[in-house]
Amino acid sequence: MNNEAIVIQLLLQNSPIWVAFMLGFVPALVASVKQRPKTRWYLYGLLCALVAWPLVMLPTIHALLLRRRNDAPQPIGQRRRADALALLKEASVRSYPSWIAELGSKSRAGADRHHYAYRNLRPGEALELVREPSNASDDHAVAYYHRAVRLGFVPKRHRWIAEALDDGLSLTAIVENVKFNWIFRRRARFVGTRIIVLSDRR
């Protein structure tokens, strides 16, 4: 009888802790309904309940009002790239695979093109094709530009792109994939593109 009295007394003395543990489940249950990780919301609620149990309302309301990241509006650049990649899948769109040649050489301004591509190019990014007929090494030269930075050239084997531009076709390029260097991780070693035929003005 004495042992039972001691156990009951201990439970009564520690009841605030047990209440805190139970109240911690309230925001966790809300997070579960909202399809969010439950553990951190439980710890959030438990911490508030241990300080003062009415504070458990704070994480509960937080869990109710916080929107999922997937529901948040996409940044304009990210949405634009997603639209460009969706365009490539359209059956009516004519596109051809290519890549940026001479990516390893320095730009005219001395910028490291590998590093620039790593920082600025993602699948779906639009590139400008600029014909360079006066290029000393290749009279069929077509350069890739991104924000006024010359990244490299269309491969020589794809000379049809220069001829198409000369014939009046309107072409543009979209980054299809970017491969990064395994050793120097902040550098892109390859940028694959798709050449899109926008219109034929001939």
Sequence and secondary structure as in RCSB ss.txt:
>XXXX:A:sequence
MNNEAIVIQLLLQNSPIWVAFMLGFVPALVASVKQRPKTRWYLYGLLCALVAWPLVMLPTIHALLLRRRNDAPQP
IGQRRRADALALLKEASVRSYPSWIAELGSKSRAGADRHHYAYRNLRPGEALELVREPSNASDDHAVAYYHRAVR
LGFVPKRHRWIAEALDDGLSLTAIVENVKFNWIFRRRARFVGTRIIVLSDRR
>XXXX:A:secstr
 HHHHHHHHHHHHTHHHHHHHHHTHHHHHHHHHTT  HHHHHHHHHHHHHH GGGGHHHHHHHHH   GGGS   
HHHHHHHHHHHHHT TT  EEEEE BTTTSB TT  BHHHHHHHH  TT EEEEEE TT SS TT EEEEETTEE
EEE  GGGTHHHHHHHTTEEEEEEEEEEEE SSSTTSEEEEEEEEEEEEE  
